[in-house]
Amino acid sequence: MMLLSLIGDTLSETYVLTNIVILLMIIIEYIHIHTRGRWISLMDRNPFGQILLSALLGATPGCVGVFAVVSLFTHNIVGFGALMAACIASFGDEAFFLFSLSPSKALLTTGILWLTGLVVGCGCHFLKPFQSTRNIHQLEHLVLHEEEEEEVHSNTSNEKSRFPYRLMTVIYLLLFISSIAFGWVGEENEQGFSGENAAFVGIALCVLIMLLFTDNHFLKEHLWQHILKKHLLKIFLWTFGVLLFIGLLENHLDLWAFSQQNRGKYLLLGIALLIGLIPQSGPHLAVIQLFMAGILPYSTLLANCLLQEGHGGIPLMAETPRTFLKLKGFKFILAALVGLAGIWMGW
């Protein structure tokens, strides 16, 4: 019965978290698509301008921003300093989870990572081993189609698709809003409706209004074909797996007591750093959940976020493994120093 109760609670929490992450992804995708190409005009040969904009793109929740900078780096448009700034500022899809669980900590982490990326990126620009860039084969990572602007305008009047993408999306959002509003899922406080639930409902209503007025192209190609098809199942499975694993650990081990031991703090930092080396979003969610449970200190969470860059490392590793290893090695040293300083200073 205890296992069944744990599975039920985990499914409920996974349902809420997955939906919030997907909703935040939709908002970011919508903004990204409707500002397409404008930021590229700001990418000139001014190194500081490149690094500043790359850090801002990396700080965008999700992997779109860091994918953009990786693509620009492989096109030899920006240098290694700009690449480093973006990869430090980004912590992948886990940013969506942290924003849904603790917006204040997410904003703090994003600010620290952005500032660190900016400083380190500028430093790398003036270090001789990092100054040169090589011409690499052209790569397309952005979830933007080259002909998309023309396609959207030319096909707007011909959108006659009868497949009910919009209807299904609206119905699902209404069901999600109802499940939160009536307390079927989500956290409740003594008054019966927490501020967290109110924020979830607010986000869902914003997306609902947005999708009522967006075009069919965005609904079909970006919402369904990209976000839902490529991310939904993976996010759900990773979230459920991590939450269930941590729940089982907490039932059999006193993780909090272990984390208070001197040896335990260093071991948990080492695990967080090893997870940070993985060039993929998903595994890092375990670090966020352990932090939210009070088991990991903030410095260990920050070290993991510094070391990872979500899926951004995958195309870089595929195109230029040497650059990927150089970037990861530099970030590993930086993250380890931050994590160790945090343990020594007690934060």
N, C-alpha and C positions, 0 to 999 in steps of 0.2 A: 504493500500500500504506500510506503514511503517513497519507493521508486516511481510509482505511478503518479503520485502527487508532485514529485520533482519534475517529471516529464511534462505534466499538465501545466505547471507554473512556467516551465521553460518555454513551452510552445506559445503560451500567452505573451510572455515577454518578447519572444522572437517575432511574433506577429506584429506587435507594436513597433519594435525597433526597425524591422525590415521595412515597414510602411513609411516610417518617418525618414529613413535613409533614402528610399526611393523618391519620396516627395521632395526632399532637398536636392536630390540629383536632377529632378525635373526642372526645378527653379533655376539651378545653375546652367543646365543645358539650354533652357529657354533664353536666359540672358546671353549666354555664349553665342547662340545662333543669331539672335537679333542684334548683336554688335559685331557681326562677322567682319574680319579684315581690318577693322578700324585701328586696332592696336598695332598691327604690323607696320603701318605707316610711321609709327613712333620708333621703330627699330632701325636706327641709323648706325653709323660707324662710331658714334660717341660711346666709348666703353662704359662710362658711368651710367648713361641713359639705358644701355642694354642691361646692365646689372640691376639697376633699379626696377625696370619693367619686368625682367625675368623673375626677380624676387617676388614682385606683386602677383605675377602669373602663378608662381609656385605656391603662394599662400592661398590661392583659390581652392576651396574644398574639392576633393576629388582628384582625378588624374589628368584632366583636360589641359590645365595650365602647364604642368611639367611635360606632358607630351608635346605641347607646342614648342617649348624651349629646346627639348631634345631634337625635334625636327629641324628647328632653326640652326642648332649646333651642327647637325649632320649636313646641312646645306652650306656650312661655313659662313653663316650670316652673323652669328654671335660667337664669342670666345668661351674658353673654359671657365673664366670667372663668372660669366652669366649662367652657364650650366650649373656650376657649383651653387650659386645663389638660389636658383630655382629648386634644386634637389634638396637643399637644406630647408628651405621654406615650406616644402610640401611634405605632408605625411599621409597622402593618398586618401582612399575612401574612408579610412578611419576617422578623418576629420568630421565626416557626417555623423558618425556614431558619437564622437565626443561632444559635438554641438547638440545632439539630441539628448544626451545624458547630463551634460553640465556645460551650458553655454558660456558661463563665466570662465571656466577653466579652458574651454576651447578657444575663446578670444585671447586669453592670456598666452596660451601655447602658440597660437598663430602669430601673435605680436612678437614674442621672443624669437621664434623661428625666422620670421621675416627680417628682423633686425640682425640676427646672427648671420643669415644668408647674405644680407647686404654688406656687412663688414667683412666676412670671409671672402665673398666674391670679389670685393675691391682689393683685398689683400692678395688673392690669387692672381689678379691682373698684373700686379707689380712684381710677382715672383717669376723669375726667368723660366723655370721648368714648365710653368702653366700658361705662358703667354701665347705660344703658337697653336694654331688649329690646322687640321688637315682637311683636304677635300675628301668627302665620303659620299658614297652613292646616295642619290636622292631617296628620301623616305617620306611616306605619308602616314602620319599617326593620328592626326586630328580627325574627329568624327564629324568632318565637314566635307561635303562633296565639292570638287572644284567648280562644277557647273551649277551649284545649288542656287545661287542668287538668280541666275537667268531662268533656271527650272521653276523656281517658286513663282516668279512673276508671269512666266508664260503659261503655266498650268493652273493658275488660280481660278480662271474662269471655266476650266475644264474639269474641275474636281467634282466628279459625279459618282465617286465610289459609294456603293451601298453597304459596304461592310461596316458594321456599327462600332468602329473604334471609339468614337466619342461617347456613344450611349453606354457601352460597357464600362468605360473609364468613369463616367459620371456616376453610374449605379454603384460601382465598387467604392468610390470615394464617399458616397452617401452612407453606405454600409459601415465603412471604417469610422466615419464621424459619429454615427449612431452608436457603434460599439463602445466608443470612448465616452460619449455623452451620457449613456445609460449605465456606465460603470461595469460593462461586461468584461472589459480588459483594461489594463493600465493601472496606475497607482491611484489610491484614494487616501485622502487625509481625514481628519476628524469631521470636517464639514461635508465630506462626501465627494468633493471635486477639487483636485489639487491644481495648483498653478501649472504644473507640468502638463497635465491633461488639457488645460485651457490652451497652452501653447501648441500642443499637438493638433487640437481642433482648429486653431487659428491658421496653422500652416496648411492643413488639409483644405480649409475654405479658400485660402489664397490660390492654391493650385486648382481647385475646382472652378473658380471664377476665370482663372487664366486659360484653362482648357476649354471652357465654354466658348471663348472668343478666338482661339488660335486656329490656324488653318489645318487642313487634313494632312498636308505634307509633314508638318511637325508631329502630329499624332501618330501617323503611320511609320514614318522613317526614323524619327528620333525617339519618340516615347515607346512605341511597340517594338520596332526592329532593333533599336540600340539599347535603351535603358532596361526595358522589361525582358527582352529576349536574352541579352548578354549578361545582365547583372542580377536580375531578381532571384533566380534559383540559387546562384552562387552565394549571394548575400544571405539568403534564408538559411542555407545549409551551414555556412561558416558560423553564423550567429547562433544557430541552434546547437551545433557541435561544441563551440567554445563555452556557451552558457551551461550546457549539460555537463561538460567535462569539469568546469570549475565548481559546479554544484556538487558533483560526486566527490571531488577533492575536499571540499569544505565539510562534507558529511563524514569523511574518514580521516582527515588530517586537520589539525589546528593550524591553518596557514597563517593566521594573524600572530599566534605565539611564535611560530617559526620565523616570521618576518622581523620580530623584535630582537632576535638573537643576532649578534654581530656577524657570525658566519652565514646566517640565513640572508642577511641583507646583501652581502657580496655575491652569494650564489644566485639570488633572484636578479640582481643587476646583470650578472653574466648571462643568464637565460634571456633577459630582455634584450641584451646586445646581440646575442645569437639570432634571436627572432628578427631583430632589426636588419640583419644582413640579407634576409629573404627579399628578393626583388618582386614582391607581389602583395597586393592588399588581401587581407583575410586573417592570416596568422597573428598579426599585430593587435587584433581585437582582444586577444587574451590579456595583453598588457593593460589595455584600457579597463577591462572588467576587473582585473586585480587591483588597479588603482582606485576604481570607484568603490570597491569593497573595503578599502582602507588597508590593504595588504602591502601595496607598493607605495613608497614615497613619491612625491611629485617629481623629484630629480631623476628617478629611474624611468618614469613615463617620458619625461623630456628627453632623456638619453635615447630611448627607443625611437621617439619621433624625429630626432636629429639624424639618426642613422638610416631610417627608411625613407623612401620616396614613392611608396605605392607601386603601381605598375610601371612607373616612369623608367625604372632601371632596365626593364626587359628589352625594349627596342635599342637602348644604348648598348647593352651587353651583346645584343645580336650584331650590331653594326661595328662596334669598336670595343672589344673586350678589354684592351689595355686601358682605355680611358675609364671604363666602368670600374676596373680594379683600382686605378689610381684614385678615383672619386670615392669609392667605398672605403679604401684604406685611410684616406684623410678624414672622412666622416667618422670612422670607427674610433680613431684616436681622440677626436673632439668629443664624441659621445661618451667614451669611457672616462675622460677627464671630468666632464660635467657630472656623470653619475657618481664617480668617486668623491668629487667635491661635495655633492649633495649629501652623501652618507656621512662624510666627516663633519659637515656643518649642520646636519640634522634637519634637512628640508627635502 
